[in-house]
Amino acid sequence: MLEAAGIATVVLAAMRPVAEKMRVPRALYCKFPLGRPLGAPNDAALQHRVLRAAFDLLDAPAGPVLADFPEVVEAEETPMACALPSRFDPDLPASVDEARGLRAAYDRAVARRGVTEVGRAVDADGVPAALADLERVAGGEHWKKVYGPRLDTIALSHDIRAYYQEAALELADRPALGARQMETWFFDQTEAGATLSAARAALTEQGAPDGIVFYMAPAGR
């Protein structure tokens, strides 16, 4: 409607595949951490370069046009400091053994807070089994063989992450202060995070619908 009224528009796009699908009149894709559309904080020179590149697109006819900003800003989020339990049963998949080892910390967290975010798809008792199923998918089994025709990965992934994050609050050496410190810890330092990422990649290779795959991890991962 804005374009039809003669008002040129441009979007700062954080994810290129989304911009490609949306086909907005003009978009500037910036390879920056999600939530930082103008790049690094306190870098006024970079932010002005981003804005200038975006404004330059206003002169282009509504294509759609999708341009790439040439500079890259890497995420600098330090993972939360949280020690994980040692392996107990080497016969179990690593993520399953890890999840079992976190149960005492999770129970303490729930007792202290009186509430839990776990329970949309599985409860705490079901988290190890949920990870075992994801291990099967990551290992090459087709997701329909593991889960049947329906798979709610949004709820399942939420429960696994919530279980880990609530347990981590009882174990962390210091509280997570950065916006994505706990997210970085989960995906980069835990066996469950590695399993979730591997299963997501396997689902993509198997041609699973985008609605199943996309929301298994935060945008940008």
Secondary structure, DSSP 8 states (H G I E B T S, - for coil): -TTTTT----EEES-HHHHHHHT-SEEEEEE--TT-TT-STT-HHHHHHHHHHHHHGGGS-SS-EEEEEEEE---------B-----S-TTS-HHHHHHHHTHHHHHHHHHHHS--S--SS--GGGHHHHHHHHHHHHTT--HHHHH-S---HHHHHHHHHHHHHHHHHHHBSS---STTHHHHHHHHH-HHHHHHHHHHHHHHHTT--HHHHGGGS-TT-
